[in-house]
Amino acid sequence: MADTTKIKTVIEPYVRGWLATQFPGHMFEERPIQLTSGGSYVFDAVSEDDLIIAAILSNRAVTRTGRENTGGVRKALTELSYLKVSPANAEKVMVFTDGSFCQLVKRRATRLGRETIKMVVCVLPPPLEALLREILDKASYEQRAAD
């Protein structure tokens, strides 16, 4: 099975550091937030004062066979739904590591009302981009083998 833990241990910490440059004076960590609908959800990046809540998405727009990444889109729309029921006073952000995937999710999310959610792209430095590509390629080949 493809080891995707480096997405959590290498890619996401980099993106949280990048977010700190986009929101000066804030530090981010993965942690749960109480939802307005009840319960809680663990978000990938939450500022120390809970006023900025972000989901980090490291998917690609298309699969290695060239088809739309419907599984990735479903995950992104789920994240969008959780952001929508996070506290109203918080700034809500979806951070993508792939610009094409960001554009795809923007198109698919229009019917869900994404006006209050900022969608941005964090361009990874080449070594991290290569690492992410390797992880996603391995996972893709294994997924295809399971079909």
C-alpha positions in Angstrom: 0.0 0.0 0.0 1.3 3.5 -0.9 2.6 5.3 2.1 0.6 8.6 2.1 1.7 9.6 5.6 4.3 12.0 4.1 1.3 14.1 2.9 0.4 14.7 6.6 4.0 14.9 7.9 5.8 16.8 5.1 3.4 18.5 2.7 0.7 19.7 5.1 3.3 21.3 7.5 4.8 23.1 4.6 1.3 24.4 3.6 0.6 25.5 7.2 3.9 27.5 7.1 2.9 29.0 3.8 -0.5 30.0 5.3 1.3 31.8 8.1 2.9 34.0 5.4 -0.5 34.7 3.9 -2.0 35.6 7.3 0.9 37.4 9.0 0.9 37.0 12.8 -0.9 33.7 12.8 0.4 30.2 13.3 -1.5 27.1 12.1 -2.0 23.6 13.4 -4.2 20.7 12.7 -7.0 20.5 15.3 -10.7 20.0 15.9 -13.2 22.8 15.7 -16.8 22.8 17.0 -19.3 22.9 14.2 -22.5 25.0 14.2 -24.4 21.8 13.2 -23.2 20.0 16.3 -20.1 17.8 16.9 -16.6 18.7 15.7 -14.3 18.2 12.8 -10.5 18.1 12.6 -9.3 20.7 10.1 -5.9 20.6 8.5 -5.0 24.2 9.5 -6.5 26.3 12.3 -5.1 29.6 13.5 -4.3 29.9 17.2 -7.3 32.2 17.8 -9.7 30.0 15.7 -10.4 32.9 13.4 -8.9 31.2 10.3 -9.9 27.7 9.4 -8.5 25.9 6.4 -8.7 22.6 4.6 -5.6 21.4 2.7 -6.2 19.5 -0.5 -3.3 17.7 -2.3 -5.2 16.0 -5.1 -4.9 16.3 -8.8 -7.6 17.3 -11.3 -7.3 14.1 -13.4 -6.3 10.6 -12.7 -3.3 9.0 -14.4 -5.7 7.6 -17.1 -6.8 11.2 -17.9 -10.3 11.0 -16.2 -11.6 13.6 -13.9 -10.6 12.8 -10.3 -14.1 12.3 -9.0 -12.9 10.8 -5.7 -10.8 13.9 -5.0 -13.7 16.2 -6.0 -16.0 14.3 -3.5 -13.4 14.7 -0.8 -13.1 18.4 -1.6 -16.9 19.0 -1.5 -17.0 17.2 1.8 -14.3 19.6 3.2 -16.3 22.5 1.8 -19.4 21.2 3.6 -17.5 21.1 6.9 -16.1 24.6 6.3 -19.6 25.9 5.7 -20.8 24.7 9.2 -17.6 25.9 11.0 -18.1 29.1 13.2 -19.5 32.0 11.2 -16.9 34.5 12.5 -14.0 32.5 11.1 -12.3 33.1 7.7 -12.7 29.9 5.8 -10.0 28.8 3.3 -9.5 25.8 1.0 -5.8 25.5 0.1 -4.9 23.5 -3.0 -1.5 22.3 -4.0 -2.7 21.9 -7.6 -4.1 24.8 -9.6 -6.1 22.6 -12.0 -7.7 20.8 -9.1 -8.6 24.2 -7.5 -10.3 25.2 -10.8 -12.2 21.9 -11.0 -13.5 22.2 -7.5 -14.5 25.8 -8.0 -16.6 24.7 -10.9 -18.1 21.7 -9.1 -18.8 23.7 -5.9 -20.7 26.6 -7.5 -24.1 24.9 -6.9 -23.2 24.4 -3.2 -22.6 28.1 -2.4 -18.9 28.7 -1.9 -19.1 32.5 -1.7 -17.9 32.6 1.9 -15.0 30.2 1.3 -11.7 31.5 -0.1 -10.0 29.1 -2.5 -6.2 29.5 -3.0 -3.3 27.6 -4.4 0.0 27.0 -2.6 2.6 26.2 -5.1 5.0 23.6 -3.7 8.7 23.9 -4.2 10.0 21.4 -6.8 11.3 18.8 -4.2 7.9 18.7 -2.4 6.1 18.7 -5.7 8.1 15.7 -6.8 7.5 13.9 -3.5 3.7 14.6 -3.7 3.7 13.4 -7.4 5.5 10.2 -6.4 3.0 9.5 -3.5 0.0 10.2 -5.7 1.4 8.1 -8.6 2.0 5.1 -6.3 -1.5 5.4 -4.8 -3.0 5.7 -8.3 -1.3 2.6 -9.6 -2.5 0.6 -6.5 -6.0 1.9 -6.9 -6.1 0.9 -10.5 -4.8 -2.5 -9.6 -7.8 -2.9 -7.3 -10.3 -2.2 -10.1 
